[in-house]
Amino acid sequence: MTASPRMHHRDAKIADGPITRRKVRAIKVYWPVSHSTLARVSAGDLGALRSDDSFGAFIDVLESSSCVGDFGVYGDVYEVGLGAEGFTTRSGATPALGAIGERTLSPTLTVTVHVDHSVPEDEISQVLGQILAAHPWEVPVLELTAPFDLITAG
């Protein structure tokens, strides 16, 4: 016997209804936060994101840009994944966390925000520059994807 999940009535409408396909690019950022922020968010306290000194700066960048996180009737949309980032600091670095030669594991958020593919490169570059300027790491990690299809209901 196999089990299959029950589809709720609302889900059935979405499955049978029209879908919207939109070309977007994704900006993915790995953002360090304090251990206490990660613990609070893990426990369901999403207000901890804004009150974290470091991550609050990212939210400020997002809210000041009109070209990222635009989902029509929803704005400033971003997704957050909880995790950790590991690294070994090498000679010549000025680490914000850890020490030269030390293996460090940092509580980190993986943040994804979408940008419509029609946004001009100079606007995207401006947002990326603002994110880099706000990021607390000496060598921030940002990813910018090629355009892809984002599928939504409606």
Stockholm file with secondary structure:
# STOCKHOLM 1.0

chainA/1-154         MTASPRMHHRDAKIADGPITRRKVRAIKVYWPVSHSTLARVSAGDLGALRSDDSFGAFIDVLESSSCVGDFGVYGDVYEVGLGAEGFTTRSGATPALGAIGERTLSPTLTVTVHVDHSVPEDEISQVLGQILAAHPWEVPVLELTAPFDLITAG
#=GR chainA/1-154 SS CCCCCCCCHHHHHHHHSCEEEEEEEEEEEEEECCHHHHHHHHTTCTHHHHHSHHHHHHHHHHHHCSSBSCBTTBCSCCEEEEEEEEEEBCTTCCCSSSCBTCEEEEEEEEEEEEEETTSCHHHHHHHHHHHHHHCCSSSCEEEECCCEEEEEEC
#=GC SS_cons         CCCCCCCCHHHHHHHHSCEEEEEEEEEEEEEECCHHHHHHHHTTCTHHHHHSHHHHHHHHHHHHCSSBSCBTTBCSCCEEEEEEEEEEBCTTCCCSSSCBTCEEEEEEEEEEEEEETTSCHHHHHHHHHHHHHHCCSSSCEEEECCCEEEEEEC
//
